[in-house]
Amino acid sequence: MLESSARAGELATRAVGARVLAIEPIPDTFAWLTRNVAVNGLGERMRVLNLGLGRREGRLRFTGGLDTVNQVLAEGELAEDALEVPVRTLDAVLDGQSPTRAIASDN
């Protein structure tokens, strides 16, 4: 299972028995995700990445400090707590591995 914008892993941690790739771009939220994986003893079956997914590799600016409603900033858009996040393509992240059976995203 692949979960993009995994937040704290609410869905991914409930995928009983599944191997999960959880991707969360916002560093503060990613910290909650990694704690949730550790507390629930899921490190053996969950891979977590702190990055965004996009059509091409690069960087995107996100709002920060808005908890679960952070979003990508449009070019030239200003935000007080803006942060820059690395972005990779899904193909690059999977690195030749077989696609997953389920993909979840809140985007």
N, C-alpha and C positions, 0 to 999 in steps of 0.2 A: 504494500500500500504506500502511496506517496501522498503526503499532506503538505500542501503549499500554504503559506501564511498560517502556520500551525498554532500560533499564539502559545498558550501554555500546554498544548497537547491534549486538550479536552477530548478530541475525537481519536487521535492516534493512540493514546494510552488505553482506549477501550477496544481496540482492534485485537481481541483475544487470539493469541496464537500466531498472529500475522507478523511478518517482518515489515518494519515500517521505516521509511525515509521521511523525516519531518523537517521542513524548511521554514525558518522564521527570519525575516529580514531585520527586525527591530531589536537592537542589542539588549535592552532592558527586558523585553518580552522573551527573548531567547534565553536569558538567564532563568526565568521562571520555567521555561520548557525543560532546560537541562536539570533543574532541581526536581521537577515533577518526574522525569525519567528516572533519576537516581532514587528518589523516595519510594517509587513504585517498583524498583528492582528490574527495570526494563532495558538496561544498558546492553544486554546481550542480543536483543532483537530490534532495537531502535537505533538508527543513525540520525543524528541531528546536525543540521548545517545552519550557520548564521549568514545568510545571503538572500538575495532576491532572485527570482526567475524572470527572464525576459527573452525577447526575440534575438537579442545579440548581447555579447558580453560587454561589460563596462561598469558604470556606477550610476546610481539614481539617488536623488535627494528625497528624503521622507520627512514628514512632520515628526516631531518627537514629543514625548511627555503627554500624549493623548490616550494612553492606555491602549485599548483594543480598537480605537478608531483612527490610529495613525494612517497616513496615506501618502502616496507619491505626490511630490510637488511638481507642478508644471514648470517648464523652463522659465526662469525669471520670477517665479512666484516666491515671495518671502514668507518665512515663518520664524518665530522667535527661537524655537528649539530645533531647528532643522539639523538633520544628520545625513551623512552620505553613506550609502550601502553598496557593497560590491554586488554585481548582477552577473549570473551565468545562464547559459541556455540549459534547458532540460537535458538535451543530448550530451552536453559536456558533463553535467552532474552525474548522469547515468553511466557515462564512460563505457559504452558498448554493452552494458548489462541489459538483460531482457526487461522490457517494460513491465510495470506492475499490473496487478489485476484490478486495482481500484485507485482512483485519483480523487482527492478532495481538495477543494480550494474555496476560500470565501471571497475570491476576487471576481 
